[in-house]
């Protein structure tokens, strides 16, 4: 059964609120709400009631999918995530195939009402069997709250979907820089993007000061997006904390989302033009990004 309608729209809004929070209770609640909506559909409540229940079912189904995938994303090592999600897709398709066989059988013996009740019973049974394991997994999974907040403050990532933002936050690695340390050296190959969490960094190109960067800004995207050597050097003016994001997860997140890709290329073009125009005293507000 494919659930459509307006349900996924409020579910998408609610899923944003789940980022950085424990997910065991929302997963269980969404599963039981979906089961309850399917059970109520079997009662035959008329057109208006059916539309309302399908909306609830669609919303809870979308929320269940987002929350469960987010928890899986937290719990699996980054290097194994692709394989695990591939296995999940395979199991999902297998479940749909089994349902496609069983539902007609239930319809044959008891009509559409029995089919709905049979499908609705699956989720409570699964919750009873795996609820304890679900909450245990949720309690043990790390939640990158600080990293999520940092990425949210950077305009480059403002339009990323909530699950993608959390996945990106989990891939960040903290780097402590003493004052005077060189983070990026002009002319080198770019292998990472850096989100600034604390402190101040100076951007210098060919010996000319361009701008000063602080928390909520990022450096390093131009070399990754344009496949060119670093266009400027970045040095810690004060003791600083930055979070390093390797090339592969950065490009996967940015280029895999159309709005974010457009934003990234727009920021890179603006930064390059501003650096060329402002020279020695150039300092531009916004996401500071040398490459």
CORHU-V67136 format. One record per backbone hydrogen bond with DSSP energy under -1.0 kcal/mol. CO is the residue of the C=O (numbers start at 1). NH is the residue of the N-H. E is the energy in kcal/mol with one decimal. If there is no record, write none. Layout:
((CO & NH & E) (CO & NH & E))
This chain:
((6 & 9 & -1.5) (7 & 11 & -1.8) (8 & 12 & -2.1) (9 & 13 & -1.6) (10 & 14 & -2.6) (11 & 15 & -2.5) (12 & 16 & -1.1) (18 & 21 & -2.2) (23 & 27 & -2.3) (24 & 28 & -2.3) (25 & 29 & -2.8) (26 & 30 & -2.5) (27 & 31 & -2.2) (28 & 32 & -2.3) (29 & 33 & -2.4) (30 & 34 & -2.3) (31 & 35 & -2.2) (32 & 36 & -2.6) (33 & 37 & -2.3) (34 & 38 & -2.1) (35 & 39 & -2.3) (36 & 40 & -2.4) (37 & 41 & -1.8) (38 & 42 & -1.1) (40 & 43 & -1.5) (41 & 44 & -1.4) (46 & 50 & -2.6) (47 & 51 & -2.5) (48 & 52 & -2.3) (49 & 53 & -2.6) (50 & 54 & -2.5) (51 & 55 & -1.9) (52 & 56 & -2.1) (53 & 57 & -2.8) (54 & 58 & -2.6) (55 & 59 & -2.4) (56 & 60 & -2.7) (57 & 61 & -2.3) (58 & 62 & -2.3) (59 & 63 & -2.6) (60 & 64 & -2.6) (61 & 65 & -2.0) (62 & 66 & -2.4) (63 & 67 & -2.7) (64 & 68 & -2.2) (65 & 69 & -2.1) (66 & 70 & -2.1) (67 & 71 & -2.2) (68 & 72 & -2.1) (69 & 73 & -2.3) (70 & 74 & -1.8) (71 & 75 & -1.6) (72 & 76 & -1.4) (77 & 80 & -1.7) (80 & 84 & -2.3) (81 & 85 & -2.6) (82 & 86 & -1.9) (83 & 87 & -2.3) (84 & 88 & -2.4) (85 & 89 & -2.3) (86 & 90 & -2.0) (87 & 91 & -2.5) (88 & 92 & -2.5) (89 & 93 & -2.4) (90 & 94 & -2.1) (91 & 95 & -2.5) (92 & 96 & -2.3) (93 & 97 & -2.1) (94 & 98 & -2.4) (95 & 99 & -2.5) (96 & 100 & -2.3) (97 & 101 & -1.1) (98 & 102 & -2.6) (99 & 103 & -2.7) (102 & 106 & -2.4) (103 & 107 & -2.7) (104 & 108 & -2.3) (105 & 109 & -2.0) (106 & 110 & -2.8) (107 & 111 & -2.0) (111 & 115 & -1.7) (112 & 116 & -2.5) (113 & 117 & -2.3) (114 & 118 & -2.6) (115 & 119 & -2.3) (116 & 120 & -2.7) (117 & 121 & -1.6) (119 & 122 & -1.1) (121 & 125 & -1.7) (122 & 126 & -2.4) (123 & 127 & -2.7) (124 & 128 & -2.5) (125 & 129 & -2.1) (126 & 130 & -2.7) (127 & 131 & -1.8) (130 & 134 & -2.4) (131 & 135 & -2.2) (132 & 136 & -2.1) (133 & 137 & -2.6) (134 & 138 & -2.4) (135 & 139 & -2.1) (136 & 140 & -1.5) (137 & 141 & -1.5) (143 & 145 & -2.3) (144 & 148 & -2.4) (145 & 149 & -2.3) (146 & 150 & -2.0) (147 & 151 & -2.5) (148 & 152 & -2.3) (149 & 153 & -1.0) (151 & 154 & -1.4) (154 & 157 & -1.5) (155 & 158 & -1.5) (157 & 160 & -1.4) (161 & 165 & -2.4) (162 & 166 & -2.2) (163 & 167 & -2.3) (164 & 168 & -2.2) (165 & 169 & -2.3) (166 & 170 & -1.9) (169 & 172 & -1.2) (173 & 244 & -3.6) (175 & 242 & -2.6) (177 & 240 & -2.9) (178 & 181 & -2.2) (181 & 236 & -2.9) (184 & 234 & -2.5) (185 & 188 & -1.9) (188 & 230 & -3.4) (191 & 247 & -1.8) (193 & 245 & -3.1) (194 & 219 & -2.6) (195 & 243 & -2.9) (196 & 216 & -1.9) (198 & 241 & -1.8) (200 & 237 & -2.1) (200 & 238 & -1.6) (201 & 213 & -3.4) (202 & 235 & -2.4) (203 & 210 & -3.2) (203 & 211 & -1.1) (204 & 233 & -3.3) (205 & 208 & -2.2) (208 & 205 & -2.7) (211 & 203 & -2.7) (213 & 201 & -2.3) (214 & 217 & -1.3) (217 & 196 & -2.7) (219 & 194 & -2.8) (221 & 225 & -3.0) (222 & 226 & -2.9) (230 & 187 & -2.5) (233 & 204 & -2.7) (234 & 183 & -2.7) (234 & 184 & -1.6) (235 & 202 & -3.2) (236 & 180 & -3.5) (240 & 177 & -3.3) (241 & 197 & -2.6) (241 & 198 & -1.8) (242 & 175 & -3.2) (243 & 195 & -2.5) (244 & 173 & -2.0) (245 & 193 & -2.9) (246 & 250 & -1.9) (247 & 251 & -2.9) (248 & 252 & -2.5) (249 & 253 & -2.2) (250 & 254 & -2.7) (251 & 255 & -2.5) (257 & 261 & -2.7) (258 & 262 & -2.3) (259 & 263 & -2.1) (260 & 264 & -2.7) (261 & 265 & -2.3) (262 & 266 & -2.2) (263 & 267 & -2.5) (264 & 268 & -2.5) (265 & 269 & -2.3) (266 & 270 & -2.3) (267 & 271 & -2.7) (268 & 272 & -2.5) (269 & 273 & -2.3) (270 & 274 & -2.6) (271 & 275 & -2.6) (272 & 276 & -1.9) (273 & 277 & -1.8) (274 & 278 & -2.6) (275 & 279 & -1.2) (279 & 282 & -1.4) (286 & 288 & -1.1) (290 & 220 & -2.7))
